[in-house]
Amino acid sequence: MPSKYKILIVDDEPLNVELLSVYLGDTYDIVTSYNGADALKKVQKECPDLILLDVMMPDMNGYDVCRTIRDEFKMDFIPIIMVTALTGRADHQKGIEAGADEFLKKPIGKFELDKKITSLLRIKEQHDSLLTEKNKAYYYLDYVGVLVAVLDIDYKITHINKKGSDFLGYTFEKLIGREWVESFIPKDSVNAIRKHYDGLASGMLEPYGYCEFPVIISNGEERLFRWYDSPLFDDSGNTTGILISGEDITEIKKAEKQLQEYAIQLERSNDLKDLFTDVMRHDLLNPAGLIKSFVELLVEQESDDYKKSLLGNVNEATEKLIAMIDDAAHLAKLESVDDISFVKINVCSMISDTVDGLMHQVEDKDMDIKVCLNGGCYAVANPMIERVFVNLLSNSIKYSPKGSTVTINVVDMGDKWKISFIDQGDGVPNASKASVFERFKRLHKEDIRGTGVGLAIVKRIMDLHKEIIAVDDNPEGQGSVFWLTLKKDA
């Protein structure tokens, strides 16, 4: 990775270029351009990591520049932020169609600018990492993406995202108003799907429950989708429709079969399964991350409460999808690792950073974090140990009641440190203590967000350290004590 990312700033107003350069110059390498034609030359010559592109420019506007970069230069993964005083939906749609990733309204605030750039560069970094890891299993996956649509109470389409339109092979206008089940579900699945949607609308089925069923696209082909659906409600609690969110898994299913056959021949089924999971993670995270970014942008610009509610449902489903992909893939990668490197770490400093990073969760539940540190405590560990601290503290916060206290103790045990996370939640029954670190085990599912692999990740990291992770009852009352050991730095 470069020491500094390179950002191209394009604006016909020199003062705007100078202001953005001042905002970003300390953090990024800056390249400037004052018209569209010159900007295209700079893109090819400098290969920037991100482009800040003014819309209203003479001769060649920002839309044309963006479209050229995407269509002629075939540079799909350079993040482009359009900087504009135009705020209409049609202007934003035009920008999206041209290939823009984000929008910023003039005048630009430094905080919002930093937030957008950081988010898009993180997505670009994930993509760049994927390019170095592609392998034979990648060719089994031709296309992966997410369809999001809103159905009314009669299951007619009232809204669908561009990815969904592309999947189905119809324009947005031709999809709106069509009855979803009759138009796109194979006849032998119609009754089952209507029963599924009726169950969601009546409250008989839990929202976002996983299911698989096919859809028929414009060329008559059936494609198998994995769905996470949820009912939509008005302010009075009445059901107004169904939010459907699905990913095309047709090729994945074919790939699974091919990978299984290939694994049997090579007697390496576990390795290939991990490889498949890793490729799938990267291909799914990019479109899911883009959906999340666009939804957040729409929420900021939307004033209608009902539409905000719909967007909130989309965002919640996308966040859950991203978390599931990331956690499952991270665990799979950890399970494929046998040896890790060790460095000297400051346990106290790392714990303090962890507490600071989760303080918003603490404040949301009006809780208190009590940290009992033992001066300068240095250990020999891999930097991934920070994820153990984050997962344990996050779990303690999630499963503790409002207004309670979570205590973090670091105790000197001679040649080791014993680090404990003590909560005041419901505790872990004795019968579950042995299985709580297994993947997809979650004792409390009501009103708790999580993927069910967090503690499995913790256990795997501690196994790689050849150290102990365990859970006991809180000796001072209700709750649990999750504790671990780390070897001291000599």
Sequence and secondary structure as in RCSB ss.txt:
>XXXX:A:sequence
MPSKYKILIVDDEPLNVELLSVYLGDTYDIVTSYNGADALKKVQKECPDLILLDVMMPDMNGYDVCRTIRDEFKM
DFIPIIMVTALTGRADHQKGIEAGADEFLKKPIGKFELDKKITSLLRIKEQHDSLLTEKNKAYYYLDYVGVLVAV
LDIDYKITHINKKGSDFLGYTFEKLIGREWVESFIPKDSVNAIRKHYDGLASGMLEPYGYCEFPVIISNGEERLF
RWYDSPLFDDSGNTTGILISGEDITEIKKAEKQLQEYAIQLERSNDLKDLFTDVMRHDLLNPAGLIKSFVELLVE
QESDDYKKSLLGNVNEATEKLIAMIDDAAHLAKLESVDDISFVKINVCSMISDTVDGLMHQVEDKDMDIKVCLNG
GCYAVANPMIERVFVNLLSNSIKYSPKGSTVTINVVDMGDKWKISFIDQGDGVPNASKASVFERFKRLHKEDIRG
TGVGLAIVKRIMDLHKEIIAVDDNPEGQGSVFWLTLKKDA
>XXXX:A:secstr
  SS EEEEE S HHHHHHHHHHHTTTSEEEEESSHHHHHHHHHHH  SEEEEES  SSS HHHHHHHHHHTS  
TTS EEEEES   HHHHHHHHHHT  EEEESS  HHHHHHHHHHHHHHHHHHHHHHTT  GGGGG     EEEEE
EETT BEEEE HHHHHHHTS HHHHTT BHHHHHS GGGHHHHHHHHHHHHHTSS TT EEEEEEE TTS EEEE
EEE EEEE TTS EEEEEEEEEE HHHHHHHHHHHHHHHHHT HHHHHHHHHHHHHHHHHHHHHHHHHHHHHHHH
H   HHHHHHHHHHHHHHHHHHHHHHHHHHHHHHHT      EEEEHHHHHHHHHHHTHHHHHHTT EEEEE  S
S EEEE TTHHHHHHHHHHHHHHTS TT EEEEEEEE SSEEEEEEE  SS   GGGTTTTTSTT  S  TT   
 S HHHHHHHHHHHHT  EEEEE TTSSSEEEEEEEEB  
